[in-house]
Amino acid sequence: MSDAHNTPKRSRSANKRPSVISEGAGWRSSRRGTKSGKKMRRGIKLSATRDKITGAAERAGRGVKTGAWIIGWITGGVVATVVLVLVISLSVNGFARWNAKRIASSANSPEARLEKARDNLLLIGLDENGRAAGFLAIKIAGDQKAAYGIAIPDGAFIEVPGQGFERIGDSWVAGPDVSLDAVSNFFAVPFEWYASTDYEIYQMAMQNQSLAGVIAASKDTNLSDEDKARFAAALDAISSDNVALVPMPVKPINLGEQTYFEPQRAEIADLVKTWWGVDIGVEDSVTRVIIYNGAGVPGIAGLAAQQLIRAGYRVVDTKNADTFGYATTKVIVQNGSLSSADGVVKTLGAGDISQKPADQQVADIIVIIGKDYVPPAK
């Protein structure tokens, strides 16, 4: 038998690795590898997730910052625009108020008043006792070579500075300046000059519709020689065809033995508008003032009224205050703006301004004269 046949054969069991060790070693190795791999993969995933989250957070943060910056820039721009518009608006309104005050001040300046009054004359007819029996408010229209006039009866009941609502004839007792101011106040037309004459001459002028010779026949006047000559020349040269002298529209009121005349304001307003170009029917055009004497000095409200009338205000009443103990002059705005009271304080040289709106439509401003008010020297 050959060697091949003599070589001992291995058993199948001898050619195999121990199954327990092989399986055991292989199982443990692959198990440990799987856990580590999974742990590592989880770590990588977690790290990647954290990186993504961190990156997203950073990007979101940058986006929020950018958005906040944009919003802040836009908001700042809007605020700046609003502030700019507000500043411009306030500046424009401030300039408008300043310009309105400047225009009003210019319109009410003594020079402007004299210019407006240049061709106006108050002719006063005196009876044999020297009392005023009639007042003729005259307007010379030089460009038309014409003259117009409104004859006011002495019993016309109007606001007389320092006397309240009274017969205009009683204004002459206090002096021609009071009569001038009473007529100026009523018509809202400035009258600076007067001439008094006998009542017969006054009546003849009305009847003949002619003013020729009235200046030469005057008994008293505040006209300078130059102005006297100017008025005389103008009135003497005007034909009676170009003269219109009309009685003031009034309504008679009998009180006992006295007869008063209530002016018919609507009809009067038409005449004043036509001849002087002043619309006294528009109450907003002239600031209306009521003056109270709160200082206890006789006649002081009338002096303040004369000042305000000459400054372009319309005094609708003067009376005593509830007490004479006012140390400071009060200027109370009841209709309109506070700025309308500035001129009152400037004119009087005294006054604390306040605003107390009221439903009454008689006056725009209430003035209570206090002890700090100093009347102008005569």
Stockholm file with secondary structure:
# STOCKHOLM 1.0

chainA/1-378         MSDAHNTPKRSRSANKRPSVISEGAGWRSSRRGTKSGKKMRRGIKLSATRDKITGAAERAGRGVKTGAWIIGWITGGVVATVVLVLVISLSVNGFARWNAKRIASSANSPEARLEKARDNLLLIGLDENGRAAGFLAIKIAGDQKAAYGIAIPDGAFIEVPGQGFERIGDSWVAGPDVSLDAVSNFFAVPFEWYASTDYEIYQMAMQNQSLAGVIAASKDTNLSDEDKARFAAALDAISSDNVALVPMPVKPINLGEQTYFEPQRAEIADLVKTWWGVDIGVEDSVTRVIIYNGAGVPGIAGLAAQQLIRAGYRVVDTKNADTFGYATTKVIVQNGSLSSADGVVKTLGAGDISQKPADQQVADIIVIIGKDYVPPAK
#=GR chainA/1-378 SS CCHHHHSCCCCHHHHSCCHHHHHHHHHHHHHHHHHHHHHHHHHHHHHHHHHHHHHHHHHHHHHHHHHHHHHHHHHHHHHHHHHHHHHHHHHHHHHHHHHHHHHHHHHTSHHHHHHHHTTEEEEEEECTTSCEEEEEEEEEETTTTEEEEEEEETTBEEEETTTEEEEGGGGGGGCHHHHHHHHHHHHTCCCCCEEEEEHHHHHHHHHHTCCTTTTTTCSEECCCHHHHHHHHHHHHHSCGGGEEEEECCEEEEEETTEEEEEECHHHHHHHHHHHHCCCTTCGGGSCEEEEEECSCCTTHHHHHHHHHHHTTCEEEEEEECSCSCCSSCEEEECSSCGGGGHHHHHHHTCCEEEECCCSCCSCSEEEEECTTCCCCCC
#=GC SS_cons         CCHHHHSCCCCHHHHSCCHHHHHHHHHHHHHHHHHHHHHHHHHHHHHHHHHHHHHHHHHHHHHHHHHHHHHHHHHHHHHHHHHHHHHHHHHHHHHHHHHHHHHHHHHTSHHHHHHHHTTEEEEEEECTTSCEEEEEEEEEETTTTEEEEEEEETTBEEEETTTEEEEGGGGGGGCHHHHHHHHHHHHTCCCCCEEEEEHHHHHHHHHHTCCTTTTTTCSEECCCHHHHHHHHHHHHHSCGGGEEEEECCEEEEEETTEEEEEECHHHHHHHHHHHHCCCTTCGGGSCEEEEEECSCCTTHHHHHHHHHHHTTCEEEEEEECSCSCCSSCEEEECSSCGGGGHHHHHHHTCCEEEECCCSCCSCSEEEEECTTCCCCCC
//
